[in-house]
Amino acid sequence: MKLVLVEWEDSSSYSGWHRIHPDCDCVANCISVGVLCSEDKKQVVLALSKSDSGNYGDTMAIPKSCIKRIRYLKVK
């Protein structure tokens, strides 16, 4: 089992009428920590939980194009 911390960028939006300023940064910087389910050229898939029978709970796919850094965490 591999635990990872993924730093990634996500899109964000604001509803309603408002002015956009040139220095407005609408990209959301995110951090996710979880069990690494799979990784390929396209995406990294994390889960909040993994059972001893090999099932994963609450999975999330993050596109590789959005990932800034992946840190592999050591489990003691």
N, C-alpha and C positions, 0 to 999 in steps of 0.2 A: 504494500500500500504506500502510495506517495502522496504527501501533503504539499500543496503549493500555495503561494501568495502571488496573485496576478495583478499587476498594475495595468490599467487599460483606460481608453477613452471611449465615451459614449455620446451619442447625440442627445440634445435636450431641447425643450421648447417652452415658450411662454404663451399663455392664452390671453386674450383681450387686446385692447389697443395700447400701444406704447411706442416710444421712439427707440430706435436702435442707434447706439453711438458707435463710432468707428473702433473704439477700444473695447467693445463688448465681447467677452469671451463666453460663447454659449456651449462650448464643449464641456462635458462633465468628466472630471478625472475620478476614476473609480478604483477601488481595491476590493478584490474578492479572495477569500481563503477557502480552500476545500480539498476534497479527495480528488486526485487526478483520475478521471475515468478513461479518457483517451486524448490523443494529440496527433494531428496530422498536418499537412501543408495548409489546410483551410481553417482549422479551428482547434480550440482547446475546450474540452468538456470537463466541468467540475461537478461534484456532488457535495451536498451538505453532510450526507451520511452514507456509510457502506455497511451492510450486514455481513455476518460471518458466512452466509450462504452465497455471497457475491452479488446481491441486489443493491442497487443504488437508489437513494432517496433525494428528491429535490435537485435535479440536474440543471445545469446552465451551460449553454454553448457560447463561447466568446470568439468572434472572428479574429484570426491572426493579424489582420490588417489594423485592428484596434489595439493590439497588445503592445505596451511600451516595454514591459519587463516581466519575467517569470522568475520567482525565487523558489527553489526547492527547499522545503523545511525538513529538519531532522526531528524524528520522533524518538524520545528516550524511553 
